[in-house]
Each structure stands twice: as structure tokens, then as C-alpha cells.
Amino acid sequence: MNSVDFLLTNKYIIYEIRTEIKRLGRPIPDLIISKTDIGKSRNYSRNFNSSVYDRFKWLCGCPKRNKLFCFICLVMGGNQSAWTQEGEKDKCVDIQE
């Protein structure tokens, strides 16, 4: 019930179900996301590290889509940004505090 797919496909969720979803907590799966940047002297490869979930308590993941989402926005029906509709994959290894 608290999966990203459920939240994306069910826009109008009653209060009791939203409360249960919050109680269950955000999904924090290990995702396989990597990014390679080309530097002047060598290439740099960065990979998603699940410790990002510890730093950003609002972040959740979807293993089916292999992307990150804002859990609060999904549960509360946030704005129509990329964090709530499409998820983020390219920027996930660049998230900074």
C-alpha cells in the first residue's frame, strides 16, 4: 500500500489510508543507479548509495521504476513536480544537503 506505484496510480486517497501509509513508512529500496562524468584527466563513476535515505528523511525509492521520489509529496498529493510525477534518476547521485 505504501509503494510508490500505488501512490502514483491512486491520486485520491482517503484520510484513513493516508494515515496508514505514513505509519508504514517510506519505501527505501536499494536502487541500481549510476552516473559517469567525463573529467579532464579521467572519467568519474558515481553510484547510488542507500545511505542517502538517512540524510534525507523525505526521500523514497521505487525499484520498479528505479527512481527516487519525495515521499511526503506522494502521500499528501503534492505539486506536479518531477519529484512527484516522474521521479529523479539522473540527479540522485548529486543530491546534496
Secondary structure, 3 states (H helix, E strand, C coil): CCCHHHHHHCCCCCHHHHHHHHHHCCCCCCCCCEEEEECCCCEEEEECCCCHHHHCCCEEEECCCCEEEEHHHHHHCCCCCHHHHCCECCCHHHCCC
